Amino acid sequence: MVALAIFSLAALAMVRLQGYSVRSTSNLGDSNMAWQVARNVAVEILSNPTPPTLGEARGEELNGGQNWKWTATTNSTDDSRLVIVEIDVVGTGNAALRKAQLTIARPVEQ
């Protein structure tokens, strides 16, 4: 009886661990998608010949079958040749808690 009780507790712990592992894997995939969106926005900003205007720019992208909302906030720096762009990405729907933040420096003139 005691052995059966110990075995059931161990089996229950293994089932819970597997459920946690599945959830973590799903969260990791969503987090990676959020980072990919942030990097895509950064590449668009860096490759655009016109520097971004100071302030906020917002957009939405479809990536990995999910919608992602991004905000790019551009601020000036002490060096007038550079601006700092902070990119925040938030998922929508089931990925609403998945976020990514990326900061880049961009030259004003290319």
C-alpha positions as semicolon CSV with decimal commas, in nm:
position;residue;x (nm);y (nm);z (nm)
1;M;0,000;0,000;0,000
2;V;0,275;0,241;0,097
3;A;0,468;0,163;-0,221
4;L;0,155;0,223;-0,429
5;A;0,098;0,560;-0,258
6;I;0,458;0,664;-0,320
7;F;0,437;0,554;-0,683
8;S;0,112;0,751;-0,735
9;L;0,266;1,067;-0,591
10;A;0,570;1,029;-0,818
11;A;0,348;0,968;-1,123
12;L;0,136;1,273;-1,041
13;A;0,449;1,486;-1,010
14;M;0,568;1,361;-1,351
15;V;0,233;1,446;-1,514
16;R;0,243;1,798;-1,368
17;L;0,603;1,841;-1,483
18;Q;0,509;1,738;-1,835
19;G;0,221;1,989;-1,841
20;Y;0,455;2,264;-1,723
21;S;0,708;2,167;-1,990
22;V;0,445;2,185;-2,267
23;R;0,330;2,530;-2,150
24;S;0,688;2,655;-2,127
25;T;0,764;2,535;-2,478
26;S;0,458;2,715;-2,614
27;N;0,552;3,036;-2,428
28;L;0,906;3,015;-2,563
29;G;0,779;2,987;-2,920
30;D;0,558;3,293;-2,877
31;S;0,841;3,485;-2,715
32;N;1,070;3,402;-3,007
33;M;0,805;3,528;-3,250
34;A;0,779;3,856;-3,056
35;W;1,158;3,899;-3,081
36;Q;1,147;3,823;-3,452
37;V;0,885;4,096;-3,503
38;A;1,099;4,342;-3,302
39;R;1,404;4,261;-3,514
40;N;1,200;4,297;-3,836
41;V;1,084;4,644;-3,728
42;A;1,444;4,735;-3,638
43;V;1,568;4,628;-3,982
44;E;1,299;4,838;-4,150
45;I;1,398;5,141;-3,944
46;L;1,771;5,093;-4,004
47;S;1,737;5,030;-4,377
48;N;1,499;5,319;-4,447
49;P;1,693;5,607;-4,606
50;T;1,476;5,859;-4,419
51;P;1,544;5,871;-4,045
52;P;1,245;5,818;-3,817
53;T;1,072;6,124;-3,680
54;L;1,092;6,188;-3,307
55;G;0,797;6,045;-3,116
56;E;0,594;5,728;-3,148
57;A;0,513;5,513;-3,447
58;R;0,275;5,219;-3,419
59;G;0,197;4,924;-3,638
60;E;0,073;4,569;-3,651
61;E;0,222;4,263;-3,818
62;L;0,110;3,909;-3,881
63;N;0,388;3,666;-3,792
64;G;0,363;3,300;-3,706
65;G;-0,013;3,305;-3,755
66;Q;-0,057;3,566;-3,481
67;N;-0,105;3,943;-3,481
68;W;0,164;4,146;-3,309
69;K;0,134;4,514;-3,221
70;W;0,452;4,718;-3,208
71;T;0,542;5,065;-3,092
72;A;0,866;5,237;-3,193
73;T;0,954;5,540;-2,978
74;T;1,227;5,761;-3,124
75;N;1,421;5,997;-2,897
76;S;1,715;6,227;-2,961
77;T;2,052;6,167;-2,799
78;D;2,334;6,391;-2,681
79;D;2,501;6,318;-3,014
80;S;2,298;6,499;-3,281
81;R;2,410;6,241;-3,538
82;L;2,216;5,959;-3,363
83;V;1,864;5,883;-3,248
84;I;1,759;5,605;-3,011
85;V;1,462;5,391;-3,110
86;E;1,292;5,174;-2,848
87;I;1,077;4,901;-3,000
88;D;0,809;4,729;-2,792
89;V;0,616;4,430;-2,928
90;V;0,307;4,278;-2,769
91;G;0,112;3,981;-2,897
92;T;-0,265;3,979;-2,932
93;G;-0,514;3,703;-2,861
94;N;-0,359;3,396;-2,699
95;A;-0,014;3,555;-2,718
96;A;-0,120;3,874;-2,536
97;L;0,131;3,817;-2,257
98;R;0,423;3,762;-2,496
99;K;0,642;4,068;-2,519
100;A;0,974;4,179;-2,660
101;Q;1,169;4,501;-2,618
102;L;1,458;4,610;-2,834
103;T;1,658;4,934;-2,838
104;I;1,862;5,045;-3,138
105;A;2,069;5,351;-3,226
106;R;2,028;5,488;-3,576
107;P;2,227;5,753;-3,756
108;V;2,027;6,057;-3,859
109;E;2,201;6,067;-4,198
110;Q;2,309;5,766;-4,399
